[in-house]
Amino acid sequence: MKRKIFLLLILVIYIGIVAVSAAEKPNDPKKQTVWNLYVDSKEAYAMKQKLGDRMLFIDVRDPIEIMFTGFTDIVDINIPFKIANRNVWNEKKSVFLVELNPNFEQDIAAALSERGLTKDSPIVLMCRSGGTRGAPATKSLENKGYKQIYVVTDGFEGDKIKDGERKNWRLKNGWKNSGLPWSYKLNKEKMYFHQ
């Protein structure tokens, strides 16, 4: 009996030590970070299920984008890395100017503090596709005391398919295409309100 308890204890310790599965390091240097911590959407979901309130899961998309593309209530909070400025037009791209959120790092520090977490706690950042804002958002936190920041490599909507009648639609991988919980209904308590 003692041996069974001992083996069970060893198994529990081993499971606690085993790291969360990790997605491969992206080939594109623009999508790489100093932490080299990458998860795909399924791994991010599993990580949140395992760690719960001991980690911070952030959607870094603009709330207006989220309103039209969907949201998962699994994330803890929405803190956009970039925000569309609806008062300035980007002539080159024929869209509103998208600007860095000047409070991004401060908002993350506040979200950690509100939850009793520290800069040593795991943080997961998710954008639309994994690289456009996820990796740059992570890079903006370098040298600011954070210890483990993960990027969701396939993002919320995933990658574009390259062939067929739906060519260039984001239907490959990503949170939405992986059978994970999401909807077009937003949780007001988690949404970012620009000051």
Secondary structure, DSSP 4 states (H G I P E B T S, - for coil): -HHHHHHHHHHHHHHHHSPPP-PPPPSSGGG--TT--EE-HHHHHHHHHHHGGGSEEEE-S-HHHHHHH-B-TTSSEE--SEEEEEEEEETTTTEEEEEE-TTHHHHHHHHHHHTT--TTS-EEEE-SSSSSSHHHHHHTTTTTT---EEEETTTTT-EEP-SSTTTTSEEESTTTTTT---BS---GGGS----
